[in-house]
């Protein structure tokens, strides 16, 4: 029985960390594909919540990137894009550390719109 629990926790840690860390594989649409795949292949509710949250974070990054990209013509866009890039590096690292430290809770990104 204990071996089954450890297997579930390992799988939960791996899939949750993979969902949040997908942004480091690619900044293209591939980074959204990994949380979507995890969402469909897993039956674990915690993993599904982490995949949804990661997907929401990725979508928010793309939306903010488009908006800030359009603001380049107003001269505020470049600093905002740099800030967005920094956030896109730091927040997934925090998320991966949190889900590896406590696999029974899903991580919630601050300041994002939850569309999924």
Phi and psi restraints in degrees (value plus and minus 20) as a CYANA .aco file:
   2 UNK   PHI     -85.1   -45.1
   2 UNK   PSI     -54.9   -14.9
   3 UNK   PHI     -85.2   -45.2
   3 UNK   PSI     -55.5   -15.5
   4 UNK   PHI     -87.1   -47.1
   4 UNK   PSI     -61.0   -21.0
   5 UNK   PHI     -82.9   -42.9
   5 UNK   PSI     -64.0   -24.0
   6 UNK   PHI     -84.0   -44.0
   6 UNK   PSI     -58.0   -18.0
   7 UNK   PHI     -84.6   -44.6
   7 UNK   PSI     -62.4   -22.4
   8 UNK   PHI     -84.0   -44.0
   8 UNK   PSI     -63.0   -23.0
   9 UNK   PHI     -84.9   -44.9
   9 UNK   PSI     -61.0   -21.0
  10 UNK   PHI     -82.7   -42.7
  10 UNK   PSI     -64.6   -24.6
  11 UNK   PHI     -84.7   -44.7
  11 UNK   PSI     -60.1   -20.1
  12 UNK   PHI     -83.4   -43.4
  12 UNK   PSI     -64.4   -24.4
  13 UNK   PHI     -82.5   -42.5
  13 UNK   PSI     -66.7   -26.7
  14 UNK   PHI     -82.9   -42.9
  14 UNK   PSI     -70.6   -30.6
  15 UNK   PHI     -89.8   -49.8
  15 UNK   PSI     -56.9   -16.9
  16 UNK   PHI     -86.5   -46.5
  16 UNK   PSI     -65.7   -25.7
  17 UNK   PHI     -85.0   -45.0
  17 UNK   PSI     -57.5   -17.5
  18 UNK   PHI     -83.8   -43.8
  18 UNK   PSI     -60.0   -20.0
  19 UNK   PHI     -82.7   -42.7
  19 UNK   PSI     -68.4   -28.4
  20 UNK   PHI     -93.0   -53.0
  20 UNK   PSI     -53.0   -13.0
  21 UNK   PHI    -106.4   -66.4
  21 UNK   PSI     -18.4    21.6
  22 UNK   PHI     -80.6   -40.6
  22 UNK   PSI     -47.1    -7.1
  23 UNK   PHI     -85.1   -45.1
  23 UNK   PSI     -43.0    -3.0
  24 UNK   PHI     -99.7   -59.7
  24 UNK   PSI     -35.2     4.8
  25 UNK   PHI     -96.0   -56.0
  25 UNK   PSI     -55.9   -15.9
  26 UNK   PHI    -190.3  -150.3
  26 UNK   PSI     125.8   165.8
  27 UNK   PHI    -112.6   -72.6
  27 UNK   PSI     -12.6    27.4
  28 UNK   PHI    -112.3   -72.3
  28 UNK   PSI    -183.4  -143.4
  29 UNK   PHI     -86.5   -46.5
  29 UNK   PSI     -37.9     2.1
  30 UNK   PHI     -80.8   -40.8
  30 UNK   PSI     -54.5   -14.5
  31 UNK   PHI     -86.8   -46.8
  31 UNK   PSI     -43.8    -3.8
  32 UNK   PHI    -104.8   -64.8
  32 UNK   PSI     -49.7    -9.7
  33 UNK   PHI     -85.5   -45.5
  33 UNK   PSI     -53.1   -13.1
  34 UNK   PHI     -86.8   -46.8
  34 UNK   PSI     -70.5   -30.5
  35 UNK   PHI     -82.7   -42.7
  35 UNK   PSI     -52.5   -12.5
  36 UNK   PHI     -84.6   -44.6
  36 UNK   PSI     -64.3   -24.3
  37 UNK   PHI     -82.5   -42.5
  37 UNK   PSI     -63.4   -23.4
  38 UNK   PHI     -82.6   -42.6
  38 UNK   PSI     -58.9   -18.9
  39 UNK   PHI     -80.2   -40.2
  39 UNK   PSI     -58.6   -18.6
  40 UNK   PHI    -103.5   -63.5
  40 UNK   PSI     -49.9    -9.9
  41 UNK   PHI    -109.1   -69.1
  41 UNK   PSI     -39.5     0.5
  42 UNK   PHI    -117.0   -77.0
  42 UNK   PSI     124.4   164.4
  43 UNK   PHI    -124.2   -84.2
  43 UNK   PSI     -25.0    15.0
  44 UNK   PHI     -96.2   -56.2
  44 UNK   PSI     104.4   144.4
  45 UNK   PHI     -84.8   -44.8
  45 UNK   PSI     -52.9   -12.9
  46 UNK   PHI     -89.0   -49.0
  46 UNK   PSI     -62.2   -22.2
  47 UNK   PHI     -84.2   -44.2
  47 UNK   PSI     -61.2   -21.2
  48 UNK   PHI     -82.4   -42.4
  48 UNK   PSI     -60.9   -20.9
  49 UNK   PHI     -85.0   -45.0
  49 UNK   PSI     -60.8   -20.8
  50 UNK   PHI     -85.5   -45.5
  50 UNK   PSI     -59.5   -19.5
  51 UNK   PHI     -85.4   -45.4
  51 UNK   PSI     -61.9   -21.9
  52 UNK   PHI     -83.6   -43.6
  52 UNK   PSI     -63.0   -23.0
  53 UNK   PHI     -85.5   -45.5
  53 UNK   PSI     -60.8   -20.8
  54 UNK   PHI     -83.7   -43.7
  54 UNK   PSI     -62.2   -22.2
  55 UNK   PHI     -81.8   -41.8
  55 UNK   PSI     -63.9   -23.9
  56 UNK   PHI     -81.1   -41.1
  56 UNK   PSI     -60.7   -20.7
  57 UNK   PHI     -83.1   -43.1
  57 UNK   PSI     -64.5   -24.5
  58 UNK   PHI     -82.2   -42.2
  58 UNK   PSI     -65.8   -25.8
  59 UNK   PHI     -81.6   -41.6
  59 UNK   PSI     -62.8   -22.8
  60 UNK   PHI     -80.8   -40.8
  60 UNK   PSI     -60.8   -20.8
  61 UNK   PHI     -81.2   -41.2
  61 UNK   PSI     -62.8   -22.8
  62 UNK   PHI     -84.9   -44.9
  62 UNK   PSI     -62.3   -22.3
  63 UNK   PHI     -83.4   -43.4
  63 UNK   PSI     -68.9   -28.9
  64 UNK   PHI     -82.9   -42.9
  64 UNK   PSI     -56.8   -16.8
  65 UNK   PHI     -82.4   -42.4
  65 UNK   PSI     -61.4   -21.4
  66 UNK   PHI     -85.8   -45.8
  66 UNK   PSI     -65.6   -25.6
  67 UNK   PHI     -83.0   -43.0
  67 UNK   PSI     -67.5   -27.5
  68 UNK   PHI     -87.6   -47.6
  68 UNK   PSI     -52.6   -12.6
  69 UNK   PHI     -83.7   -43.7
  69 UNK   PSI     -58.4   -18.4
  70 UNK   PHI     -89.0   -49.0
  70 UNK   PSI     -46.5    -6.5
  71 UNK   PHI    -100.1   -60.1
  71 UNK   PSI     -20.7    19.3
  72 UNK   PHI     -78.8   -38.8
  72 UNK   PSI     -53.4   -13.4
  73 UNK   PHI     -90.9   -50.9
  73 UNK   PSI     -33.5     6.5
  74 UNK   PHI    -121.9   -81.9
  74 UNK   PSI     -18.6    21.4
  75 UNK   PHI      57.8    97.8
  75 UNK   PSI     -26.4    13.6
  76 UNK   PHI    -112.8   -72.8
  76 UNK   PSI     -34.6     5.4
  77 UNK   PHI     -84.6   -44.6
  77 UNK   PSI     -58.9   -18.9
  78 UNK   PHI     -85.2   -45.2
  78 UNK   PSI     -69.0   -29.0
  79 UNK   PHI     -82.2   -42.2
  79 UNK   PSI     -55.7   -15.7
  80 UNK   PHI     -87.7   -47.7
  80 UNK   PSI     -57.9   -17.9
  81 UNK   PHI     -85.9   -45.9
  81 UNK   PSI     -58.3   -18.3
  82 UNK   PHI     -84.6   -44.6
  82 UNK   PSI     -63.8   -23.8
  83 UNK   PHI     -82.2   -42.2
  83 UNK   PSI     -61.5   -21.5
  84 UNK   PHI     -82.9   -42.9
  84 UNK   PSI     -59.7   -19.7
  85 UNK   PHI     -83.4   -43.4
  85 UNK   PSI     -62.1   -22.1
  86 UNK   PHI     -83.7   -43.7
  86 UNK   PSI     -64.6   -24.6
  87 UNK   PHI     -82.4   -42.4
  87 UNK   PSI     -58.5   -18.5
  88 UNK   PHI     -88.9   -48.9
  88 UNK   PSI     -36.4     3.6
  89 UNK   PHI    -112.0   -72.0
  89 UNK   PSI     -63.1   -23.1
  90 UNK   PHI     -96.2   -56.2
  90 UNK   PSI     -66.8   -26.8
  91 UNK   PHI     -82.1   -42.1
  91 UNK   PSI     -62.8   -22.8
  92 UNK   PHI     -85.5   -45.5
  92 UNK   PSI     -52.0   -12.0
  93 UNK   PHI     -84.2   -44.2
  93 UNK   PSI     -64.5   -24.5
  94 UNK   PHI     -80.6   -40.6
  94 UNK   PSI     -63.1   -23.1
  95 UNK   PHI     -82.2   -42.2
  95 UNK   PSI     -64.1   -24.1
  96 UNK   PHI     -83.3   -43.3
  96 UNK   PSI     -63.0   -23.0
  97 UNK   PHI     -82.4   -42.4
  97 UNK   PSI     -62.4   -22.4
  98 UNK   PHI     -85.4   -45.4
  98 UNK   PSI     -64.4   -24.4
  99 UNK   PHI     -92.3   -52.3
  99 UNK   PSI     -48.3    -8.3
 100 UNK   PHI     -94.9   -54.9
 100 UNK   PSI     -52.5   -12.5
 101 UNK   PHI     -95.4   -55.4
 101 UNK   PSI     -56.2   -16.2
 102 UNK   PHI    -157.9  -117.9
 102 UNK   PSI      68.2   108.2
 103 UNK   PHI     -91.7   -51.7
 103 UNK   PSI     -28.0    12.0
 104 UNK   PHI    -108.0   -68.0
 104 UNK   PSI     -27.3    12.7
 105 UNK   PHI    -137.4   -97.4
 105 UNK   PSI     124.5   164.5
 106 UNK   PHI    -110.0   -70.0
 106 UNK   PSI     126.4   166.4
 107 UNK   PHI    -106.7   -66.7
 107 UNK   PSI     119.4   159.4
 108 UNK   PHI    -136.7   -96.7
 108 UNK   PSI     100.8   140.8
 109 UNK   PHI     -92.2   -52.2
 109 UNK   PSI     117.6   157.6
 110 UNK   PHI     -99.8   -59.8
 110 UNK   PSI     134.7   174.7
 111 UNK   PHI      42.5    82.5
 111 UNK   PSI      12.5    52.5
 112 UNK   PHI    -142.4  -102.4
 112 UNK   PSI     137.6   177.6
 113 UNK   PHI    -109.1   -69.1
 113 UNK   PSI     111.9   151.9
 114 UNK   PHI    -115.3   -75.3
 114 UNK   PSI      84.8   124.8
 115 UNK   PHI    -118.0   -78.0
 115 UNK   PSI     -44.0    -4.0
